[in-house]
């Protein structure tokens, strides 16, 4: 295992399932928890602190965070807390990666070279992407909504391909029959996710952000009302009297 995978934290809050994984000093943790939106800020801090208690977290820890697309409330609430948490442990730089790649890295691969990753949005609406075995996005930021009549057009040259379908939460029955008209879907991955550090190498796929000086960029294919186009938020001035250099 390469050095940048021996001391690693990963986090994603793009769906109802919040994923947290970590490895340091040979100790390993992984947690996938589902929260009601109204209870996310109440229970996430304690659950995360408990899960991370056995890890050695410091300024040398590599952190990879999924930046969407997905449910804006979950990303904003979950990630804002997580950024503040790691900042309190001496970490100021994180790597952001698409939540499509993040979710793909959590699901075991079968025989197929392609996978279709879905991230639920509102009822009946999904963000979608086609990825390769290294969790690189071949075609992404696809927004699907009822009545699904243009799905084959949205996926361009990938229609007819054999894929594994992956979603961090179980997809509704309304979308699967339509996707099966476009793809040959061999396997469904709605559970059984696991944190394998080697799947989170993400070479040349992440962007490094200094969370004390730069905006954390949230990827939104569909922008919530009154959100600027970059979806910026910061972890600055979070300690009384402290000023960023």
SULBEL-V550759 format. One record per helix or strand of 2 or more residues. SS is the DSSP state (A for helix, B for strand). FROM is the first residue (numbers start at 1). TO is the last residue. If there is no record, write none. Layout:
# SULBEL-V550759
ss: {SS:SS}
from: {FROM:FROM}
to: {TO:TO}
This chain:
# SULBEL-V550759
ss: {A:B:B:B:A:B:A:B:A:B:B:B:A:A:B:A:B:A:B:B:B}
from: {3:8:17:27:37:62:72:93:99:115:126:137:151:156:162:173:184:197:207:216:232}
to: {5:12:24:34:52:66:88:97:106:120:131:144:154:158:167:180:189:200:210:217:233}
